[in-house]
Amino acid sequence: MIRIIVLFFAALLAPAQAAEYVIDPTHTYASFEIDHLGFSTQRGQFNRSSGIVEFNPEEKTGRIDISIEAASLDTGFALRDDVLRGEDWFKARDFPYIFFRSQKLLFTDDKLSAVEGVLVMLGESRPMRLDVSRFKCGLNLASRQRGCGADAVGVLRRSEFGLSNGLPFIGDEVRLRIQVEAYLP
């Protein structure tokens, strides 16, 4: 127990510096919400992702690079998932990854508040802003690793990526949520 307390205080007193964190795929998910016929909000997530988070708190700089496996799409209904992964929707065989790459981190005072970047999906690249509702870097006492974590949300129009199926019955606006944890290797 004393060792944990010593590690905790050492981490607090250590000078902040730029670091590259590797995304923990067991704690990182991209999920989505979309209107279905005006009756309900359908939800799903992508179960596999990878990437890096680089962050320098003193200079308020960094970058985020996330790769999401399109074939890991999961709405909780296998038949629908197979259709969405197929040729009429995500074309997961031809476009196995969805990428988000940051271009700029935005701060309100000393707190990360948004990330502006590019979302690449189905061969199309579009600007995307993710508003950050939670961001924290520090020592994870359970794993004894330094890490960073965040909850972020952004909105995209699926038709801009060629996903026009079912319009206007299935919504064009998609809310993308990304929860991420990343740790020093």
C-alpha positions as CSV (number, residue, x, y, z in Angstrom):
1,M,0.0,0.0,0.0
2,I,2.8,2.4,0.8
3,R,4.4,1.7,-2.6
4,I,1.1,2.7,-4.3
5,I,1.0,6.0,-2.3
6,V,4.6,6.7,-3.1
7,L,3.9,6.1,-6.8
8,F,0.9,8.3,-6.7
9,F,2.7,11.3,-5.2
10,A,5.7,10.8,-7.5
11,A,3.4,10.9,-10.5
12,L,1.8,14.1,-9.2
13,L,5.2,15.8,-8.6
14,A,6.8,14.7,-11.8
15,P,7.1,17.4,-14.4
16,A,4.5,17.2,-17.2
17,Q,6.1,16.4,-20.6
18,A,5.0,15.2,-24.0
19,A,4.2,11.5,-24.0
20,E,2.8,9.0,-26.5
21,Y,0.1,6.7,-25.1
22,V,-1.1,3.6,-26.8
23,I,-4.9,3.1,-27.0
24,D,-6.2,0.4,-24.7
25,P,-8.6,-1.6,-27.0
26,T,-10.4,-3.0,-23.9
27,H,-11.4,0.4,-22.8
28,T,-11.9,2.3,-26.1
29,Y,-15.1,2.2,-28.1
30,A,-16.6,4.3,-30.8
31,S,-20.4,4.2,-30.6
32,F,-23.1,5.8,-32.7
33,E,-26.7,6.9,-32.5
34,I,-29.1,7.5,-35.4
35,D,-32.8,8.2,-35.8
36,H,-34.9,5.3,-36.9
37,L,-38.2,6.3,-38.6
38,G,-38.8,9.0,-36.1
39,F,-39.8,6.4,-33.5
40,S,-36.5,5.6,-31.8
41,T,-32.8,6.2,-31.6
42,Q,-30.9,3.2,-32.7
43,R,-27.5,2.6,-31.2
44,G,-24.4,0.5,-31.9
45,Q,-20.7,0.4,-31.4
46,F,-17.5,-0.8,-33.0
47,N,-15.8,-3.3,-30.7
48,R,-12.2,-3.1,-32.0
49,S,-10.0,0.0,-32.2
50,S,-6.4,0.9,-31.9
51,G,-4.2,4.0,-32.1
52,I,-2.2,6.5,-30.2
53,V,-2.7,9.7,-28.1
54,E,0.2,12.1,-27.8
55,F,-0.2,14.9,-25.3
56,N,1.9,17.6,-23.9
57,P,0.0,19.4,-21.1
58,E,2.5,22.2,-20.7
59,E,2.4,23.3,-24.3
60,K,-1.3,22.2,-24.8
61,T,-0.4,20.2,-27.9
62,G,-0.8,16.7,-29.0
63,R,-2.4,14.4,-31.5
64,I,-4.9,11.7,-31.6
65,D,-4.9,8.9,-34.2
66,I,-7.7,6.3,-33.9
67,S,-8.3,3.3,-36.2
68,I,-11.7,1.7,-35.9
69,E,-12.3,-1.8,-37.4
70,A,-15.5,-1.5,-39.6
71,A,-16.2,-5.3,-39.4
72,S,-16.4,-5.0,-35.6
73,L,-19.7,-3.1,-35.9
74,D,-22.2,-4.4,-33.3
75,T,-25.8,-3.2,-32.9
76,G,-26.9,-6.2,-30.8
77,F,-28.7,-7.9,-33.8
78,A,-26.5,-10.2,-35.9
79,L,-28.7,-10.0,-39.1
80,R,-28.7,-6.2,-39.1
81,D,-24.9,-6.2,-38.4
82,D,-24.2,-8.4,-41.4
83,V,-26.3,-6.1,-43.6
84,L,-24.5,-3.0,-42.3
85,R,-21.1,-4.5,-42.8
86,G,-22.0,-5.5,-46.4
87,E,-21.7,-3.9,-49.8
88,D,-24.7,-1.5,-49.4
89,W,-23.5,0.1,-46.2
90,F,-20.0,0.1,-44.7
91,K,-18.3,-2.2,-47.3
92,A,-16.1,-3.6,-44.5
93,R,-14.1,-5.8,-46.9
94,D,-13.1,-2.9,-49.2
95,F,-12.8,-0.3,-46.4
96,P,-11.8,-2.2,-43.3
97,Y,-11.0,0.8,-41.2
98,I,-12.6,4.1,-40.2
99,F,-10.0,6.7,-39.1
100,F,-10.1,9.8,-37.0
101,R,-7.0,11.9,-37.1
102,S,-6.7,15.1,-35.0
103,Q,-5.4,18.3,-36.5
104,K,-5.9,20.6,-33.5
105,L,-6.6,20.3,-29.8
106,L,-8.7,23.1,-28.3
107,F,-8.5,24.2,-24.7
108,T,-10.8,26.2,-22.4
109,D,-8.5,27.5,-19.8
110,D,-6.3,24.5,-19.0
111,K,-8.9,21.9,-19.9
112,L,-9.1,20.1,-23.2
113,S,-12.5,20.9,-24.5
114,A,-12.5,19.8,-28.2
115,V,-10.5,18.1,-30.9
116,E,-10.7,19.2,-34.5
117,G,-9.7,16.6,-37.1
118,V,-10.6,14.5,-40.1
119,L,-12.8,11.4,-40.2
120,V,-12.0,9.0,-43.0
121,M,-14.8,6.5,-43.9
122,L,-15.6,4.7,-47.1
123,G,-12.7,6.4,-48.8
124,E,-14.1,9.9,-48.0
125,S,-12.4,12.4,-45.8
126,R,-14.5,15.1,-43.9
127,P,-13.7,17.5,-41.2
128,M,-15.0,16.5,-37.8
129,R,-15.1,18.2,-34.4
130,L,-15.3,16.1,-31.2
131,D,-16.4,18.0,-28.1
132,V,-14.6,16.6,-25.1
133,S,-16.8,16.2,-21.9
134,R,-14.1,14.5,-19.8
135,F,-10.4,14.4,-20.1
136,K,-7.8,13.2,-17.6
137,C,-4.2,12.1,-17.5
138,G,-2.6,10.6,-14.5
139,L,-1.6,7.4,-12.8
140,N,-4.1,4.5,-13.0
141,L,-3.7,3.1,-9.5
142,A,-5.2,-0.3,-10.5
143,S,-2.7,-0.9,-13.3
144,R,0.1,1.3,-12.0
145,Q,0.4,2.9,-15.4
146,R,0.4,6.5,-16.5
147,G,-2.5,7.1,-18.9
148,C,-5.0,9.5,-20.4
149,G,-8.7,9.0,-20.9
150,A,-11.5,11.0,-22.6
151,D,-15.1,11.0,-23.5
152,A,-15.9,12.9,-26.8
153,V,-18.9,13.3,-29.1
154,G,-19.3,14.7,-32.6
155,V,-22.0,14.8,-35.3
156,L,-21.6,13.7,-38.9
157,R,-23.9,13.5,-41.9
158,R,-23.6,9.9,-43.2
159,S,-24.7,11.0,-46.7
160,E,-21.4,13.0,-47.0
161,F,-19.6,9.6,-46.9
162,G,-21.9,8.0,-49.5
163,L,-24.2,6.3,-46.9
164,S,-27.5,7.5,-48.3
165,N,-29.5,4.2,-47.8
166,G,-32.9,4.6,-46.2
167,L,-33.0,8.4,-46.3
168,P,-35.1,10.1,-45.1
169,F,-36.6,7.3,-43.0
170,I,-33.3,6.5,-41.3
171,G,-31.6,9.7,-40.2
172,D,-28.8,11.4,-42.0
173,E,-27.3,12.9,-38.8
174,V,-25.2,10.4,-36.8
175,R,-23.9,11.2,-33.3
176,L,-20.5,9.6,-32.9
177,R,-19.3,9.0,-29.3
178,I,-15.7,7.9,-28.6
179,Q,-14.6,6.8,-25.2
180,V,-10.8,6.3,-25.0
181,E,-8.2,5.2,-22.6
182,A,-4.5,5.1,-23.6
183,Y,-1.4,4.2,-21.6
184,L,2.3,4.5,-21.8
185,P,3.8,1.4,-23.4
